[in-house]
């Protein structure tokens, strides 16, 4: 009976170790370096990752079209 329990424990440990080695990235939480800062488009207000946005005169834009149109003027 004791041998059976040892074999079961060894099989469970082997399966656990195999799964852990097979997919190590899933066990780790995402690091801070993977997150991207978000910026708001000065024309439409859409939030986009900074690396995909375009900057001009301190304003960020989501597309070339909005960069050409410039910041939205308030209607007040």
Residue, then its C-alpha position, 0 to 999 in steps of 0.5 A: x500500500x505504501x508503494x502505491x502511495x509513493x508511485x501516485x505522489x511521484x506521478x503527480x509531481x512529474x505531471x506538475x513539473x512537466x506542465x510548469x516547464x512546458x508553459x513557464x510564461x503563464x505562471x508569471x504575472x505580466x511585468x511593468x515593462x510590458x505596459x504602455x503609457x496611454x495618451x489622449x487625442x487632442x482632437x477626438x479624445x480617444x486614448x491610444x498607446x503612446x507608441x502609436x500616437x503622433x505628437x505635435x506642439x505638446x499635443x498627442x493625436x490618434x491619426x495623421x488626419x487628426x494631427x492635420x486638423x489640430x486640437x478641437x476648438x470648444x464650442x462655448 
